[in-house]
Amino acid sequence: MTTIIIWTVAVITGLGLLLALALYIVAQRFKVEEDPRIEEVEKVMPGANCGGCGFPGCGGCASAIVAGTAPVNACPVGGAAVAEKVGAIMGVAASSAEPVAAFVKCGG
């Protein structure tokens, strides 16, 4: 009876180690390389994840800025201070943006 328990534990342990090794190999094979500037830009942003820039959160805005599809002053919450820091990371000059305000046309 004791040998059955020992063999069961040994087989399950071996199977666990084998599957862990397989997961490690697959993770290394399909690893996605990301531009390190995305993380730097995201750290500078206020982290409000408000979507005011038109992107899904600060991570999406940071990815767009690094990809060049959004200006360095895309974050309306951060303002000029964040735009200057993002511009320094990206190596471009940050221009000041006009503040955007909502205008309700309907009075109904």
Biopython code that builds the backbone (N, CA, C, O; Angstrom):
import numpy as np
from Bio.PDB.StructureBuilder import StructureBuilder

atoms = [
    (1, "MET", "N", (0.819, -1.194, 0.000)),
    (1, "MET", "CA", (0.000, 0.000, 0.000)),
    (1, "MET", "C", (0.867, 1.264, 0.000)),
    (1, "MET", "O", (0.567, 2.229, -0.702)),
    (2, "THR", "N", (1.924, 1.248, 0.779)),
    (2, "THR", "CA", (2.805, 2.415, 0.857)),
    (2, "THR", "C", (3.526, 2.647, -0.463)),
    (2, "THR", "O", (3.746, 3.793, -0.854)),
    (3, "THR", "N", (3.893, 1.583, -1.149)),
    (3, "THR", "CA", (4.598, 1.741, -2.421)),
    (3, "THR", "C", (3.688, 2.353, -3.482)),
    (3, "THR", "O", (4.162, 3.089, -4.347)),
    (4, "ILE", "N", (2.403, 2.064, -3.430)),
    (4, "ILE", "CA", (1.470, 2.659, -4.387)),
    (4, "ILE", "C", (1.405, 4.171, -4.185)),
    (4, "ILE", "O", (1.397, 4.931, -5.154)),
    (5, "ILE", "N", (1.359, 4.597, -2.950)),
    (5, "ILE", "CA", (1.317, 6.041, -2.648)),
    (5, "ILE", "C", (2.608, 6.713, -3.097)),
    (5, "ILE", "O", (2.573, 7.798, -3.678)),
    (6, "ILE", "N", (3.736, 6.084, -2.837)),
    (6, "ILE", "CA", (5.025, 6.657, -3.231)),
    (6, "ILE", "C", (5.115, 6.768, -4.753)),
    (6, "ILE", "O", (5.549, 7.798, -5.268)),
    (7, "TRP", "N", (4.710, 5.722, -5.481)),
    (7, "TRP", "CA", (4.726, 5.767, -6.935)),
    (7, "TRP", "C", (3.769, 6.830, -7.476)),
    (7, "TRP", "O", (4.090, 7.532, -8.435)),
    (8, "THR", "N", (2.615, 6.942, -6.869)),
    (8, "THR", "CA", (1.649, 7.956, -7.305)),
    (8, "THR", "C", (2.224, 9.357, -7.153)),
    (8, "THR", "O", (2.130, 10.177, -8.066)),
    (9, "VAL", "N", (2.815, 9.626, -6.004)),
    (9, "VAL", "CA", (3.418, 10.940, -5.755)),
    (9, "VAL", "C", (4.575, 11.176, -6.726)),
    (9, "VAL", "O", (4.723, 12.283, -7.245)),
    (10, "ALA", "N", (5.386, 10.166, -6.975)),
    (10, "ALA", "CA", (6.528, 10.309, -7.886)),
    (10, "ALA", "C", (6.055, 10.580, -9.312)),
    (10, "ALA", "O", (6.627, 11.427, -9.998)),
    (11, "VAL", "N", (5.021, 9.875, -9.767)),
    (11, "VAL", "CA", (4.514, 10.068, -11.127)),
    (11, "VAL", "C", (3.902, 11.453, -11.285)),
    (11, "VAL", "O", (4.141, 12.126, -12.288)),
    (12, "ILE", "N", (3.118, 11.882, -10.307)),
    (12, "ILE", "CA", (2.496, 13.209, -10.387)),
    (12, "ILE", "C", (3.556, 14.304, -10.329)),
    (12, "ILE", "O", (3.446, 15.307, -11.034)),
    (13, "THR", "N", (4.578, 14.122, -9.499)),
    (13, "THR", "CA", (5.661, 15.104, -9.432)),
    (13, "THR", "C", (6.418, 15.166, -10.759)),
    (13, "THR", "O", (6.702, 16.253, -11.261)),
    (14, "GLY", "N", (6.740, 14.025, -11.318)),
    (14, "GLY", "CA", (7.429, 13.981, -12.600)),
    (14, "GLY", "C", (6.603, 14.604, -13.719)),
    (14, "GLY", "O", (7.123, 15.336, -14.560)),
    (15, "LEU", "N", (5.307, 14.300, -13.715)),
    (15, "LEU", "CA", (4.419, 14.875, -14.722)),
    (15, "LEU", "C", (4.338, 16.399, -14.567)),
    (15, "LEU", "O", (4.326, 17.127, -15.560)),
    (16, "GLY", "N", (4.283, 16.870, -13.338)),
    (16, "GLY", "CA", (4.256, 18.315, -13.082)),
    (16, "GLY", "C", (5.516, 19.003, -13.570)),
    (16, "GLY", "O", (5.451, 20.072, -14.177)),
    (17, "LEU", "N", (6.665, 18.389, -13.305)),
    (17, "LEU", "CA", (7.926, 18.968, -13.765)),
    (17, "LEU", "C", (8.019, 18.959, -15.292)),
    (17, "LEU", "O", (8.506, 19.918, -15.889)),
    (18, "LEU", "N", (7.557, 17.885, -15.920)),
    (18, "LEU", "CA", (7.579, 17.798, -17.371)),
    (18, "LEU", "C", (6.675, 18.859, -18.000)),
    (18, "LEU", "O", (7.066, 19.504, -18.973)),
    (19, "LEU", "N", (5.493, 19.040, -17.464)),
    (19, "LEU", "CA", (4.578, 20.051, -17.994)),
    (19, "LEU", "C", (5.095, 21.466, -17.729)),
    (19, "LEU", "O", (4.907, 22.355, -18.559)),
    (20, "ALA", "N", (5.739, 21.683, -16.588)),
    (20, "ALA", "CA", (6.330, 22.995, -16.303)),
    (20, "ALA", "C", (7.435, 23.313, -17.312)),
    (20, "ALA", "O", (7.548, 24.446, -17.781)),
    (21, "LEU", "N", (8.240, 22.318, -17.638)),
    (21, "LEU", "CA", (9.287, 22.510, -18.644)),
    (21, "LEU", "C", (8.677, 22.812, -20.013)),
    (21, "LEU", "O", (9.177, 23.668, -20.742)),
    (22, "ALA", "N", (7.606, 22.113, -20.358)),
    (22, "ALA", "CA", (6.938, 22.364, -21.637)),
    (22, "ALA", "C", (6.369, 23.779, -21.685)),
    (22, "ALA", "O", (6.488, 24.451, -22.710)),
    (23, "LEU", "N", (5.756, 24.244, -20.600)),
    (23, "LEU", "CA", (5.232, 25.612, -20.551)),
    (23, "LEU", "C", (6.342, 26.646, -20.684)),
    (23, "LEU", "O", (6.162, 27.664, -21.353)),
    (24, "TYR", "N", (7.482, 26.399, -20.058)),
    (24, "TYR", "CA", (8.608, 27.317, -20.154)),
    (24, "TYR", "C", (9.110, 27.414, -21.591)),
    (24, "TYR", "O", (9.378, 28.508, -22.087)),
    (25, "ILE", "N", (9.237, 26.270, -22.258)),
    (25, "ILE", "CA", (9.727, 26.260, -23.638)),
    (25, "ILE", "C", (8.748, 26.982, -24.562)),
    (25, "ILE", "O", (9.163, 27.759, -25.422)),
    (26, "VAL", "N", (7.458, 26.730, -24.387)),
    (26, "VAL", "CA", (6.454, 27.397, -25.218)),
    (26, "VAL", "C", (6.452, 28.900, -24.964)),
    (26, "VAL", "O", (6.326, 29.687, -25.902)),
    (27, "ALA", "N", (6.590, 29.301, -23.708)),
    (27, "ALA", "CA", (6.616, 30.730, -23.376)),
    (27, "ALA", "C", (7.823, 31.419, -24.012)),
    (27, "ALA", "O", (7.709, 32.550, -24.485)),
    (28, "GLN", "N", (8.962, 30.758, -24.028)),
    (28, "GLN", "CA", (10.141, 31.345, -24.647)),
    (28, "GLN", "C", (9.999, 31.396, -26.167)),
    (28, "GLN", "O", (10.480, 32.332, -26.805)),
    (29, "ARG", "N", (9.352, 30.411, -26.736)),
    (29, "ARG", "CA", (9.184, 30.352, -28.193)),
    (29, "ARG", "C", (8.254, 31.443, -28.704)),
    (29, "ARG", "O", (8.498, 32.022, -29.763)),
    (30, "PHE", "N", (7.190, 31.729, -27.962)),
    (30, "PHE", "CA", (6.181, 32.687, -28.410)),
    (30, "PHE", "C", (6.248, 34.020, -27.676)),
    (30, "PHE", "O", (5.256, 34.748, -27.619)),
    (31, "LYS", "N", (7.397, 34.341, -27.121)),
    (31, "LYS", "CA", (7.567, 35.602, -26.399)),
    (31, "LYS", "C", (7.420, 36.782, -27.358)),
    (31, "LYS", "O", (7.946, 36.754, -28.471)),
    (32, "VAL", "N", (6.710, 37.810, -26.927)),
    (32, "VAL", "CA", (6.502, 39.000, -27.741)),
    (32, "VAL", "C", (7.437, 40.095, -27.231)),
    (32, "VAL", "O", (7.385, 40.481, -26.063)),
    (33, "GLU", "N", (8.288, 40.585, -28.121)),
    (33, "GLU", "CA", (9.204, 41.668, -27.756)),
    (33, "GLU", "C", (8.448, 42.991, -27.857)),
    (33, "GLU", "O", (7.741, 43.235, -28.834)),
    (34, "GLU", "N", (8.600, 43.829, -26.858)),
    (34, "GLU", "CA", (7.918, 45.123, -26.831)),
    (34, "GLU", "C", (8.950, 46.230, -26.701)),
    (34, "GLU", "O", (9.969, 46.072, -26.029)),
    (35, "ASP", "N", (8.677, 47.336, -27.342)),
    (35, "ASP", "CA", (9.570, 48.488, -27.281)),
    (35, "ASP", "C", (9.625, 48.986, -25.830)),
    (35, "ASP", "O", (8.576, 49.261, -25.248)),
    (36, "PRO", "N", (10.804, 49.108, -25.236)),
    (36, "PRO", "CA", (10.899, 49.536, -23.834)),
    (36, "PRO", "C", (10.418, 50.972, -23.597)),
    (36, "PRO", "O", (10.122, 51.349, -22.462)),
    (37, "ARG", "N", (10.340, 51.769, -24.662)),
    (37, "ARG", "CA", (9.861, 53.143, -24.499)),
    (37, "ARG", "C", (8.382, 53.193, -24.130)),
    (37, "ARG", "O", (7.932, 54.157, -23.510)),
    (38, "ILE", "N", (7.620, 52.159, -24.506)),
    (38, "ILE", "CA", (6.192, 52.141, -24.172)),
    (38, "ILE", "C", (6.013, 52.163, -22.659)),
    (38, "ILE", "O", (5.180, 52.909, -22.143)),
    (39, "GLU", "N", (6.780, 51.360, -21.955)),
    (39, "GLU", "CA", (6.684, 51.322, -20.498)),
    (39, "GLU", "C", (7.142, 52.647, -19.883)),
    (39, "GLU", "O", (6.549, 53.116, -18.912)),
    (40, "GLU", "N", (8.185, 53.244, -20.438)),
    (40, "GLU", "CA", (8.671, 54.528, -19.923)),
    (40, "GLU", "C", (7.616, 55.620, -20.091)),
    (40, "GLU", "O", (7.374, 56.408, -19.177)),
    (41, "VAL", "N", (6.990, 55.657, -21.271)),
    (41, "VAL", "CA", (5.958, 56.668, -21.529)),
    (41, "VAL", "C", (4.752, 56.431, -20.617)),
    (41, "VAL", "O", (4.172, 57.382, -20.094)),
    (42, "GLU", "N", (4.380, 55.177, -20.428)),
    (42, "GLU", "CA", (3.220, 54.873, -19.586)),
    (42, "GLU", "C", (3.478, 55.248, -18.124)),
    (42, "GLU", "O", (2.552, 55.661, -17.425)),
    (43, "LYS", "N", (4.714, 55.112, -17.656)),
    (43, "LYS", "CA", (5.043, 55.497, -16.273)),
    (43, "LYS", "C", (4.907, 57.004, -16.061)),
    (43, "LYS", "O", (4.568, 57.446, -14.963)),
    (44, "VAL", "N", (5.167, 57.799, -17.107)),
    (44, "VAL", "CA", (5.100, 59.252, -17.007)),
    (44, "VAL", "C", (3.652, 59.740, -16.987)),
    (44, "VAL", "O", (3.352, 60.784, -16.409)),
    (45, "MET", "N", (2.759, 58.984, -17.619)),
    (45, "MET", "CA", (1.355, 59.399, -17.713)),
    (45, "MET", "C", (0.666, 59.324, -16.353)),
    (45, "MET", "O", (1.114, 58.594, -15.469)),
    (46, "PRO", "N", (-0.429, 60.083, -16.182)),
    (46, "PRO", "CA", (-1.079, 60.143, -14.876)),
    (46, "PRO", "C", (-1.748, 58.839, -14.441)),
    (46, "PRO", "O", (-2.001, 58.659, -13.250)),
    (47, "GLY", "N", (-2.036, 57.942, -15.351)),
    (47, "GLY", "CA", (-2.634, 56.658, -14.982)),
    (47, "GLY", "C", (-4.123, 56.722, -14.715)),
    (47, "GLY", "O", (-4.661, 55.868, -14.010)),
    (48, "ALA", "N", (-4.796, 57.716, -15.265)),
    (48, "ALA", "CA", (-6.232, 57.857, -15.033)),
    (48, "ALA", "C", (-7.038, 56.859, -15.865)),
    (48, "ALA", "O", (-8.171, 56.533, -15.510)),
    (49, "ASN", "N", (-6.462, 56.370, -16.968)),
    (49, "ASN", "CA", (-7.153, 55.447, -17.876)),
    (49, "ASN", "C", (-8.539, 55.959, -18.238)),
    (49, "ASN", "O", (-9.504, 55.196, -18.274)),
    (50, "CYS", "N", (-8.627, 57.256, -18.507)),
    (50, "CYS", "CA", (-9.919, 57.908, -18.740)),
    (50, "CYS", "C", (-10.406, 57.766, -20.171)),
    (50, "CYS", "O", (-11.609, 57.846, -20.421)),
    (51, "GLY", "N", (-9.494, 57.558, -21.116)),
    (51, "GLY", "CA", (-9.882, 57.478, -22.517)),
    (51, "GLY", "C", (-10.067, 58.836, -23.160)),
    (51, "GLY", "O", (-10.534, 58.909, -24.297)),
    (52, "GLY", "N", (-9.719, 59.916, -22.474)),
    (52, "GLY", "CA", (-9.872, 61.256, -23.016)),
    (52, "GLY", "C", (-8.999, 61.517, -24.227)),
    (52, "GLY", "O", (-9.255, 62.448, -24.990)),
    (53, "CYS", "N", (-7.977, 60.708, -24.407)),
    (53, "CYS", "CA", (-7.078, 60.853, -25.550)),
    (53, "CYS", "C", (-7.612, 60.135, -26.788)),
    (53, "CYS", "O", (-7.101, 60.326, -27.891)),
    (54, "GLY", "N", (-8.632, 59.314, -26.602)),
    (54, "GLY", "CA", (-9.189, 58.559, -27.708)),
    (54, "GLY", "C", (-8.625, 57.154, -27.820)),
    (54, "GLY", "O", (-8.947, 56.435, -28.766)),
    (55, "PHE", "N", (-7.799, 56.756, -26.883)),
    (55, "PHE", "CA", (-7.212, 55.423, -26.870)),
    (55, "PHE", "C", (-7.701, 54.673, -25.638)),
    (55, "PHE", "O", (-8.130, 55.295, -24.666)),
    (56, "PRO", "N", (-7.642, 53.335, -25.667)),
    (56, "PRO", "CA", (-8.129, 52.563, -24.523)),
    (56, "PRO", "C", (-7.153, 52.585, -23.350)),
    (56, "PRO", "O", (-6.382, 51.643, -23.169)),
    (57, "GLY", "N", (-7.180, 53.620, -22.579)),
    (57, "GLY", "CA", (-6.321, 53.730, -21.400)),
    (57, "GLY", "C", (-4.951, 54.285, -21.709)),
    (57, "GLY", "O", (-4.615, 54.570, -22.859)),
    (58, "CYS", "N", (-4.166, 54.433, -20.650)),
    (58, "CYS", "CA", (-2.831, 55.015, -20.784)),
    (58, "CYS", "C", (-1.882, 54.103, -21.548)),
    (58, "CYS", "O", (-0.992, 54.586, -22.249)),
    (59, "GLY", "N", (-2.059, 52.790, -21.423)),
    (59, "GLY", "CA", (-1.212, 51.857, -22.162)),
    (59, "GLY", "C", (-1.420, 51.977, -23.659)),
    (59, "GLY", "O", (-0.459, 51.939, -24.428)),
    (60, "GLY", "N", (-2.670, 52.121, -24.077)),
    (60, "GLY", "CA", (-2.964, 52.282, -25.497)),
    (60, "GLY", "C", (-2.420, 53.584, -26.040)),
    (60, "GLY", "O", (-1.916, 53.639, -27.162)),
    (61, "CYS", "N", (-2.523, 54.638, -25.237)),
    (61, "CYS", "CA", (-1.994, 55.940, -25.658)),
    (61, "CYS", "C", (-0.469, 55.886, -25.764)),
    (61, "CYS", "O", (0.110, 56.418, -26.711)),
    (62, "ALA", "N", (0.178, 55.244, -24.793)),
    (62, "ALA", "CA", (1.636, 55.126, -24.819)),
    (62, "ALA", "C", (2.090, 54.333, -26.039)),
    (62, "ALA", "O", (3.076, 54.698, -26.680)),
    (63, "SER", "N", (1.384, 53.256, -26.364)),
    (63, "SER", "CA", (1.727, 52.456, -27.546)),
    (63, "SER", "C", (1.578, 53.277, -28.816)),
    (63, "SER", "O", (2.411, 53.191, -29.718)),
    (64, "ALA", "N", (0.514, 54.073, -28.887)),
    (64, "ALA", "CA", (0.292, 54.901, -30.076)),
    (64, "ALA", "C", (1.349, 55.993, -30.199)),
    (64, "ALA", "O", (1.789, 56.302, -31.307)),
    (65, "ILE", "N", (1.756, 56.575, -29.092)),
    (65, "ILE", "CA", (2.790, 57.618, -29.133)),
    (65, "ILE", "C", (4.106, 57.028, -29.628)),
    (65, "ILE", "O", (4.769, 57.617, -30.482)),
    (66, "VAL", "N", (4.486, 55.870, -29.098)),
    (66, "VAL", "CA", (5.746, 55.250, -29.517)),
    (66, "VAL", "C", (5.674, 54.804, -30.973)),
    (66, "VAL", "O", (6.670, 54.871, -31.692)),
    (67, "ALA", "N", (4.494, 54.346, -31.413)),
    (67, "ALA", "CA", (4.335, 53.925, -32.812)),
    (67, "ALA", "C", (4.311, 55.110, -33.765)),
    (67, "ALA", "O", (4.502, 54.940, -34.969)),
    (68, "GLY", "N", (4.077, 56.312, -33.238)),
    (68, "GLY", "CA", (4.054, 57.504, -34.080)),
    (68, "GLY", "C", (2.680, 57.852, -34.615)),
    (68, "GLY", "O", (2.559, 58.734, -35.466)),
    (69, "THR", "N", (1.636, 57.176, -34.135)),
    (69, "THR", "CA", (0.282, 57.474, -34.598)),
    (69, "THR", "C", (-0.433, 58.484, -33.716)),
    (69, "THR", "O", (-1.559, 58.876, -34.020)),
    (70, "ALA", "N", (0.192, 58.910, -32.640)),
    (70, "ALA", "CA", (-0.379, 59.932, -31.760)),
    (70, "ALA", "C", (0.720, 60.928, -31.409)),
    (70, "ALA", "O", (1.890, 60.556, -31.317)),
    (71, "PRO", "N", (0.352, 62.187, -31.214)),
    (71, "PRO", "CA", (1.371, 63.179, -30.835)),
    (71, "PRO", "C", (1.799, 62.978, -29.385)),
    (71, "PRO", "O", (1.119, 62.298, -28.616)),
    (72, "VAL", "N", (2.929, 63.573, -29.021)),
    (72, "VAL", "CA", (3.429, 63.424, -27.653)),
    (72, "VAL", "C", (2.543, 64.139, -26.639)),
    (72, "VAL", "O", (2.619, 63.852, -25.444)),
    (73, "ASN", "N", (1.714, 65.057, -27.093)),
    (73, "ASN", "CA", (0.816, 65.776, -26.185)),
    (73, "ASN", "C", (-0.610, 65.212, -26.262)),
    (73, "ASN", "O", (-1.579, 65.953, -26.094)),
    (74, "ALA", "N", (-0.736, 63.917, -26.515)),
    (74, "ALA", "CA", (-2.053, 63.297, -26.690)),
    (74, "ALA", "C", (-2.826, 63.178, -25.385)),
    (74, "ALA", "O", (-4.051, 63.059, -25.421)),
    (75, "CYS", "N", (-2.170, 63.203, -24.252)),
    (75, "CYS", "CA", (-2.842, 63.024, -22.963)),
    (75, "CYS", "C", (-3.398, 64.359, -22.472)),
    (75, "CYS", "O", (-2.630, 65.235, -22.074)),
    (76, "PRO", "N", (-4.737, 64.529, -22.494)),
    (76, "PRO", "CA", (-5.305, 65.793, -22.046)),
    (76, "PRO", "C", (-5.268, 65.955, -20.526)),
    (76, "PRO", "O", (-5.271, 67.081, -20.027)),
    (77, "VAL", "N", (-5.233, 64.862, -19.796)),
    (77, "VAL", "CA", (-5.214, 64.936, -18.330)),
    (77, "VAL", "C", (-3.856, 65.399, -17.827)),
    (77, "VAL", "O", (-3.776, 66.197, -16.893)),
    (78, "GLY", "N", (-2.787, 64.901, -18.442)),
    (78, "GLY", "CA", (-1.436, 65.233, -18.006)),
    (78, "GLY", "C", (-1.020, 66.648, -18.339)),
    (78, "GLY", "O", (-0.240, 67.259, -17.607)),
    (79, "GLY", "N", (-1.531, 67.172, -19.433)),
    (79, "GLY", "CA", (-1.219, 68.537, -19.819)),
    (79, "GLY", "C", (0.201, 68.696, -20.331)),
    (79, "GLY", "O", (0.817, 67.754, -20.831)),
    (80, "ALA", "N", (0.703, 69.922, -20.191)),
    (80, "ALA", "CA", (2.016, 70.277, -20.737)),
    (80, "ALA", "C", (3.158, 69.574, -20.019)),
    (80, "ALA", "O", (4.174, 69.252, -20.635)),
    (81, "ALA", "N", (2.999, 69.334, -18.717)),
    (81, "ALA", "CA", (4.085, 68.699, -17.961)),
    (81, "ALA", "C", (4.342, 67.280, -18.463)),
    (81, "ALA", "O", (5.491, 66.886, -18.664)),
    (82, "VAL", "N", (3.277, 66.520, -18.664)),
    (82, "VAL", "CA", (3.425, 65.152, -19.179)),
    (82, "VAL", "C", (3.912, 65.184, -20.620)),
    (82, "VAL", "O", (4.728, 64.350, -21.013)),
    (83, "ALA", "N", (3.427, 66.130, -21.411)),
    (83, "ALA", "CA", (3.849, 66.232, -22.811)),
    (83, "ALA", "C", (5.344, 66.489, -22.908)),
    (83, "ALA", "O", (6.003, 65.937, -23.789)),
    (84, "GLU", "N", (5.895, 67.313, -22.027)),
    (84, "GLU", "CA", (7.333, 67.582, -22.030)),
    (84, "GLU", "C", (8.131, 66.335, -21.678)),
    (84, "GLU", "O", (9.155, 66.054, -22.301)),
    (85, "LYS", "N", (7.661, 65.577, -20.670)),
    (85, "LYS", "CA", (8.371, 64.357, -20.274)),
    (85, "LYS", "C", (8.301, 63.301, -21.372)),
    (85, "LYS", "O", (9.294, 62.627, -21.647)),
    (86, "VAL", "N", (7.140, 63.152, -22.000)),
    (86, "VAL", "CA", (6.996, 62.193, -23.096)),
    (86, "VAL", "C", (7.847, 62.625, -24.283)),
    (86, "VAL", "O", (8.465, 61.789, -24.942)),
    (87, "GLY", "N", (7.881, 63.922, -24.557)),
    (87, "GLY", "CA", (8.716, 64.437, -25.635)),
    (87, "GLY", "C", (10.192, 64.168, -25.384)),
    (87, "GLY", "O", (10.939, 63.872, -26.316)),
    (88, "ALA", "N", (10.614, 64.271, -24.121)),
    (88, "ALA", "CA", (12.003, 63.978, -23.787)),
    (88, "ALA", "C", (12.322, 62.498, -24.014)),
    (88, "ALA", "O", (13.408, 62.162, -24.486)),
    (89, "ILE", "N", (11.384, 61.619, -23.682)),
    (89, "ILE", "CA", (11.587, 60.186, -23.897)),
    (89, "ILE", "C", (11.649, 59.872, -25.384)),
    (89, "ILE", "O", (12.473, 59.071, -25.825)),
    (90, "MET", "N", (10.774, 60.505, -26.152)),
    (90, "MET", "CA", (10.701, 60.232, -27.587)),
    (90, "MET", "C", (11.746, 61.015, -28.385)),
    (90, "MET", "O", (11.994, 60.706, -29.551)),
    (91, "GLY", "N", (12.353, 62.012, -27.772)),
    (91, "GLY", "CA", (13.378, 62.788, -28.454)),
    (91, "GLY", "C", (12.823, 63.835, -29.396)),
    (91, "GLY", "O", (13.474, 64.202, -30.375)),
    (92, "VAL", "N", (11.605, 64.329, -29.103)),
    (92, "VAL", "CA", (10.996, 65.379, -29.924)),
    (92, "VAL", "C", (10.548, 66.506, -29.006)),
    (92, "VAL", "O", (10.401, 66.323, -27.797)),
    (93, "ALA", "N", (10.334, 67.674, -29.599)),
    (93, "ALA", "CA", (9.851, 68.806, -28.826)),
    (93, "ALA", "C", (8.343, 68.692, -28.666)),
    (93, "ALA", "O", (7.634, 68.363, -29.618)),
    (94, "ALA", "N", (7.862, 68.959, -27.481)),
    (94, "ALA", "CA", (6.423, 68.884, -27.208)),
    (94, "ALA", "C", (5.819, 70.258, -27.414)),
    (94, "ALA", "O", (6.262, 71.239, -26.816)),
    (95, "SER", "N", (4.807, 70.325, -28.262)),
    (95, "SER", "CA", (4.106, 71.583, -28.455)),
    (95, "SER", "C", (2.909, 71.628, -27.522)),
    (95, "SER", "O", (2.344, 70.592, -27.174)),
    (96, "SER", "N", (2.531, 72.815, -27.125)),
    (96, "SER", "CA", (1.382, 72.934, -26.229)),
    (96, "SER", "C", (0.107, 72.717, -27.013)),
    (96, "SER", "O", (-0.011, 73.156, -28.157)),
    (97, "ALA", "N", (-0.838, 72.047, -26.403)),
    (97, "ALA", "CA", (-2.115, 71.765, -27.060)),
    (97, "ALA", "C", (-3.191, 72.653, -26.468)),
    (97, "ALA", "O", (-3.133, 73.031, -25.298)),
    (98, "GLU", "N", (-4.161, 72.975, -27.281)),
    (98, "GLU", "CA", (-5.297, 73.747, -26.801)),
    (98, "GLU", "C", (-6.167, 72.845, -25.935)),
    (98, "GLU", "O", (-6.416, 71.701, -26.315)),
    (99, "PRO", "N", (-6.640, 73.320, -24.780)),
    (99, "PRO", "CA", (-7.531, 72.504, -23.978)),
    (99, "PRO", "C", (-8.843, 72.263, -24.720)),
    (99, "PRO", "O", (-9.358, 73.153, -25.398)),
    (100, "VAL", "N", (-9.365, 71.073, -24.585)),
    (100, "VAL", "CA", (-10.576, 70.690, -25.275)),
    (100, "VAL", "C", (-11.712, 70.686, -24.270)),
    (100, "VAL", "O", (-11.589, 70.116, -23.186)),
    (101, "ALA", "N", (-12.811, 71.318, -24.629)),
    (101, "ALA", "CA", (-13.992, 71.352, -23.756)),
    (101, "ALA", "C", (-15.187, 70.840, -24.539)),
    (101, "ALA", "O", (-15.299, 71.071, -25.743)),
    (102, "ALA", "N", (-16.073, 70.147, -23.853)),
    (102, "ALA", "CA", (-17.270, 69.634, -24.491)),
    (102, "ALA", "C", (-18.291, 70.760, -24.657)),
    (102, "ALA", "O", (-18.406, 71.641, -23.806)),
    (103, "PHE", "N", (-19.014, 70.715, -25.745)),
    (103, "PHE", "CA", (-20.042, 71.701, -26.007)),
    (103, "PHE", "C", (-21.335, 70.953, -26.321)),
    (103, "PHE", "O", (-21.397, 70.169, -27.268)),
    (104, "VAL", "N", (-22.348, 71.203, -25.529)),
    (104, "VAL", "CA", (-23.643, 70.536, -25.732)),
    (104, "VAL", "C", (-24.498, 71.418, -26.624)),
    (104, "VAL", "O", (-24.840, 72.538, -26.245)),
    (105, "LYS", "N", (-24.849, 70.921, -27.819)),
    (105, "LYS", "CA", (-25.625, 71.699, -28.778)),
    (105, "LYS", "C", (-27.121, 71.601, -28.532)),
    (105, "LYS", "O", (-27.867, 72.518, -28.875)),
    (106, "CYS", "N", (-27.555, 70.527, -27.956)),
    (106, "CYS", "CA", (-28.991, 70.332, -27.806)),
    (106, "CYS", "C", (-29.438, 70.861, -26.441)),
    (106, "CYS", "O", (-28.754, 70.663, -25.437)),
    (107, "GLY", "N", (-30.536, 71.501, -26.414)),
    (107, "GLY", "CA", (-31.042, 72.029, -25.154)),
    (107, "GLY", "C", (-32.244, 71.245, -24.642)),
    (107, "GLY", "O", (-32.879, 71.641, -23.665)),
    (108, "GLY", "N", (-32.554, 70.135, -25.302)),
    (108, "GLY", "CA", (-33.758, 69.416, -25.100)),
    (108, "GLY", "C", (-33.886, 68.456, -24.041)),
    (108, "GLY", "O", (-34.943, 67.844, -23.887)),
]
sb = StructureBuilder()
sb.init_structure("model")
sb.init_model(0)
sb.init_chain("A")
sb.init_seg("    ")
for serial, (resi, resn, name, xyz) in enumerate(atoms, 1):
    if name == "N":
        sb.init_residue(resn, " ", resi, " ")
    sb.init_atom(name, np.array(xyz, "f"), 0.0, 1.0, " ", f" {name:<3s}", serial, name[0])
structure = sb.get_structure()
